[in-house]
Amino acid sequence: MKFRVVHQPASNQARSPFRIVEQATRREVDWINRFLDRECLRRVADTTLRSYAHDLLHFLRWWESVHHSEAISQDALTESTLLDYLRFQSSQRPQLSGATINHRVAVIDRALRVAFPGAPGPVAPGFQQTYWRHAPMGLGRPLPALSRLRVKTPIPKPPEEST
């Protein structure tokens, strides 16, 4: 199956103008388009919605190549799903930047959490760190938390002044 992003401007402001569809049948991928609609309701800019759609399309194509099915279910998701996707992106040629990989993984993680709230979260020792998260409104004790799955990105050097 081939999937693609289509732009369908609509007068309905609660619906994302970008949709992920199967190319031959024009059947929509429900869980992705629900996420895009949700982000549209949050008033995310159209350029950001388009970026999210392409990130999710990239993940869907990877998922289909690995699992030979575009159907994603809560049972099929594992703790290593995002780590496997991260490894796949790191092996791409030409090599992707760390910022691109981190952005894609963050969008996919958020979309999967919305679509499948009971699915196991990503666990990747070496890519995540534990830290103490403050309780809401400063009430109660801090709770242990796990950072998002991220790869290291170089810190840009400030431009040198010419004298």
C-alpha positions in Angstrom: 0.0 0.0 0.0 1.1 3.5 -0.7 0.2 6.3 1.6 0.4 10.0 1.0 -0.4 13.4 2.5 -3.3 15.2 0.8 -4.3 18.8 1.3 -8.0 19.3 1.5 -8.9 22.8 2.6 -12.2 22.8 4.4 -14.5 25.5 5.7 -14.7 23.5 8.9 -12.1 24.9 11.3 -12.2 21.8 13.5 -10.8 19.6 10.8 -7.2 19.5 9.7 -6.6 20.5 6.0 -3.9 17.8 5.8 -5.0 14.1 5.7 -3.1 10.8 5.4 -4.8 8.6 2.9 -4.1 5.3 1.1 -3.3 6.4 -2.4 -5.3 3.9 -4.5 -8.5 3.8 -2.4 -8.3 7.3 -0.8 -9.1 5.6 2.5 -8.1 7.7 5.4 -5.8 6.5 8.3 -8.2 7.2 11.2 -5.8 7.4 14.2 -3.4 9.8 12.4 -6.2 12.0 11.1 -7.8 12.2 14.5 -4.5 13.4 15.9 -4.2 16.0 13.2 -7.8 17.2 13.8 -7.0 17.4 17.5 -3.9 19.5 16.8 -6.0 21.7 14.5 -8.5 22.3 17.3 -5.5 23.4 19.4 -5.0 26.1 16.8 -1.6 24.8 15.6 -0.4 26.6 12.4 -1.0 25.0 9.1 2.7 24.6 8.4 3.1 22.8 11.7 0.1 20.5 10.8 1.8 19.7 7.5 5.0 18.9 9.3 3.2 16.6 11.7 1.4 14.9 8.8 4.7 14.2 7.0 6.3 12.9 10.2 3.4 10.6 10.8 3.5 9.5 7.2 7.2 8.6 7.5 6.4 6.5 10.7 3.4 4.8 9.0 5.6 3.8 6.0 8.3 2.4 8.3 5.6 0.5 10.3 4.2 -1.1 7.2 7.7 -2.1 6.0 8.5 -3.8 9.3 5.1 -5.3 10.2 3.7 -5.7 6.6 0.4 -4.1 7.7 -0.7 -0.5 8.1 -2.9 -1.5 11.0 -1.5 -0.3 14.4 -3.1 -1.7 17.5 -2.4 -1.2 21.2 -1.3 -4.9 21.4 1.2 -4.4 18.5 3.0 -1.5 20.2 5.9 -2.4 22.5 8.3 -0.6 24.8 10.9 -0.7 22.0 8.7 0.5 19.1 10.0 4.1 19.2 13.6 2.9 19.8 13.3 0.7 16.7 12.0 3.6 14.7 14.9 5.8 16.1 17.4 3.2 15.0 15.9 3.0 11.5 16.2 6.8 11.2 19.7 6.8 12.4 20.7 4.3 9.7 19.2 6.4 6.9 21.5 7.7 4.1 22.0 10.7 3.8 22.2 10.9 7.6 19.4 12.8 9.3 20.2 15.5 11.9 19.6 14.8 15.6 17.0 17.6 15.6 15.0 15.9 12.8 15.0 12.5 14.5 14.0 14.1 17.9 11.2 16.0 16.3 9.8 13.0 14.5 10.1 10.8 17.6 8.4 13.4 19.8 5.5 13.8 17.3 5.0 10.0 16.9 5.2 9.5 20.7 2.5 12.2 21.3 0.3 10.8 18.5 0.6 7.2 19.8 -0.2 8.3 23.4 -3.3 10.0 22.2 -4.5 7.2 19.9 -3.5 4.3 22.3 -3.4 5.6 25.9 -3.0 2.1 27.4 0.0 1.2 25.2 3.4 0.8 27.0 5.6 3.8 27.0 9.0 3.9 25.4 11.9 2.5 27.6 15.3 3.0 26.2 18.2 3.0 28.7 21.0 5.3 27.5 18.5 7.5 25.6 16.4 8.6 28.5 17.2 10.0 31.9 15.3 9.9 35.2 14.6 13.1 37.0 12.3 14.5 39.7 9.2 16.2 38.4 7.5 18.8 40.6 4.0 18.1 41.6 1.3 20.3 40.0 1.0 23.8 41.6 3.9 22.8 43.9 1.7 20.7 46.1 2.9 17.4 47.3 6.2 15.6 46.9 8.2 15.6 43.6 7.7 12.4 41.6 10.2 10.4 39.7 9.8 10.8 35.9 11.5 9.6 32.7 12.6 12.0 30.0 11.5 11.6 26.4 13.4 9.4 24.0 16.0 11.7 22.4 19.3 11.5 20.5 22.1 13.9 21.2 22.3 17.1 19.1 25.3 19.3 18.8 25.1 22.7 20.6 25.6 25.4 18.0 28.6 27.7 18.6 27.9 31.4 18.8 29.2 33.3 15.8 32.6 34.8 16.3 32.8 38.6 16.0 35.1 39.9 13.4 37.4 42.7 14.5 
